[in-house]
């Protein structure tokens, strides 16, 4: 019988954030039937050793090379046995009750292929974590700066959904995958991450495929997690600049 939940984390050189993330998992959902899988993409900061020493119950996949985010997630998802898969960035800290609320949202919405929580900054202020799929007008408003000038406009702020306080449960197009609970049956139906998008936009592509296949994507503010914005991608951007 499969586990209730698999938590999948891809890490690269964010040891201290990862430690806080894993502690939050241990402290908030020890009572749930779950497994945690960490894929470390050849970190140079001792991340893999830290996981092995401090969290021996975690399944650690230590790569010799940096396979990037999409491939790393696919490694974790292939190893995962849970009926639901929770993707977490290492710079996320779970708040008490967050995972239970995500699982409850999946139960409330049988057609939900994925559910995202409310992301907040460490000071508790909300992050605008959901987007629509951009169309030409939305891209034009972004390029012209109108979206930033009129963030509360449903027209100009449509792409970033900046007019919405992220304070009610609703269907959305593409929430950030910093924390995203995916139903295993939905993932089996649409496939894993497209590794042609190694770092960015792979979550957008996954949400698009879920919707195209008839699944729904939901956001629930009842589940709330702390997200240290950019802690993961900051390292990636530095590497991309160095390689370019």
N, C-alpha and C positions, 0 to 999 in steps of 0.2 A: 504494500500500500504506500503511495507516495506521501512524502511529508506535506504539511500544510503550506509551508513557505520556504523559499530559497532566497537568500539575500546575496546579490552579486555586486561586487565592488572591483573596479579597475583602478589601480594606483600607479602613479609614477612620481617619485620624489616628493611625496607629501606625508612623510612619516608621522609627524606630530598631529596633523589633522586626522590621519587614518586611525591613530591610537584613540583619539577622542570619539571618532565615529564608532569604532568597535566597542569601546566602553559603553556608549549609549545603547548599542544593541544588547549588550549583556545586561545592562541595568533596567531596560524597559520591556524586553520580551522574553526573558528567561523562561516564563511560564508557557510560551507558545512552542508548538512543534515546528522547529525550523533548523535550517543549516545556513552557515555563512561561508561564502566562497570569495576569497581575495585573489585576484590576478595581479601580480606585480610585474610591471613591464621594465625589468632590468634597472630598477632604481639604484642610484649611487649613494643614497642617504641612509642605508641600513633598514629600509622599510621591511623587507622580507624577513630579516633576522628578528626584528621587533615582533612581527606577527607570530613567528615560530616560537619565540621565547615567552611572550606575554599572553598569547591567545592560542594555546595549543589545540583547542577545540575547533578552530577555524580551518577550513580546507584551503591550503595555500598552493597556488600555482605560480611558481617563480620562473619567469621567462628569462632566457639568456639574452634576448634582444627586446627592444621596444617594438611591440607589434601594433601599437596605437590602440585607440579607444574601441573602435568597432570590433576588431579582431579579438581584443582582450575580453570584451563583453561576450562575444560568441563562445570563447573558451569556457567562460563561467556558465553561460546558459546551457551549453552541451553537458556540463558536469552536474547541473542542477536537477534535482528530483522533485521539487515542490510543485504543488498544484497551482501555485502563484509564484511569480518571480519578481522580487523587488530590486530594481536597479537603484543603486546609491552611489553618488560621488563620494570620494573619501573626505571631502570638506563639508559633509552633512552630519548633523547631530540630531538623532531622533528625540522627540519630546514624548513624555509618557502618554500612552493612548493613541499615538499617531498610527502605528501599524494596525491596531485593532480597528480604527476608523476606516482605514483604506480597505481592509478586508470586508468590513461591513458594507462599504460602498459597492464593492464588487457583487455582494449578495443582493443589494437593493436594485441593482441594474443588471439584469441577466445578459443583456447584449453588450455590456461594457467589456471591451478587450483590454483596456488600461484605465487606471485611475491615478491622478496626481494629487499630492497634498498642497497645502498652502506653504510657500517658502517664506521665511522671515529672516531678517538680518539679526545678528546677535543682540541688537537693542530692541528687538521685537517688532520693528517696522516691517510692513509687508513688501515683498518683491513682486514685480509684475512678471510673472513666470509663464503666462500663456500667450500664445500668438494665434492669429488666423493664418491661413495659407495666403500669401501675398498675391494680389492681382496687379496689373499694370498701374492703375490709379494709386494703389497703396504704395507701390515702389516709388512713384513720382512724388507723392507727399513726403516720403522719407528723404528722398534726394534733395528736395527743395527746402527741407527743414520745417515744413508745415506741421508735421507730426509733433515736433518738439515745441513749436510755438503754440499749438492748440491741442495739448495732450488730452483734454477732456471732451474733445469733439469726437462724436461717433464716426464722423466721416474721415477726418484727418488722423485720428488716433486708432483707426480700425485695426491695422496690422498688429501693433503692440498691445491692443486692448487697454490702453492707458486711461480710457474713460471709465473703466470698471474697477471697483475696489477689491476684487478678488475675495468677496465676502459672502458668496452664496454658491450653492452646489449647482453645477450646470455642465452641459456638454460643451466641449471645446474642440478646436482643431488640433493644436500641437502645444502641449505643455512641455516645459523643459524636462529633460530626462535626468536632471540632478537627483530626483527621487521620483520613481515611476513604478507602480505596481502593475504587472502584466499577467493576464490570465494565461495559463500554460496552453489551453486549448486554442486561444487566439494566436499565440505565437507559433504553434504547430501549423496553423492554417496559413499564415502569411510568410513564415520563414524568419530567419535571424536577421541581424544587422547586415546591411549591404556594405561590404568592406571597400567598395569603391569610394565610400565616404569615410575615410579612416578616422577623422577627428570630429569635424563639424558636419551638421545637417543630417547625420545618420538617424537621429531621433525624429527629425521632421519626416524623413523618408519612411520610417517605420510607422508613424502615425498615419501618413497618407495611405499606406498599404492596408492598415487596419480598417480605415474608413471605407476604402474602395472595396474591401471584402465584406462589408456589411456590419462590422463591429462599430461600437461607439467608444469615444474617449471622453472621460469625465474628469472634472476637477471638484474636489471637496475641501472646503475650509475647515471641516471638522477635524481633519488630520493636519497637523502643523509640525514642520521640522525647521531647524535652524540651518541656514546655508551661508557659508563664508564665501561670498561671491568671488569667483575668479581664482581661488586658491589652486584649483586643479588646472584650469586653462592658462593661467599665467605662466606656468612652467612650459606648457605646450607652445605658447606663442613665442617664448624666448628661443625654444629649439627651432621653430619654424623660421624665425628671423636668422638664426645662426646658419641654417642649412641653405638659405636663399641667397 
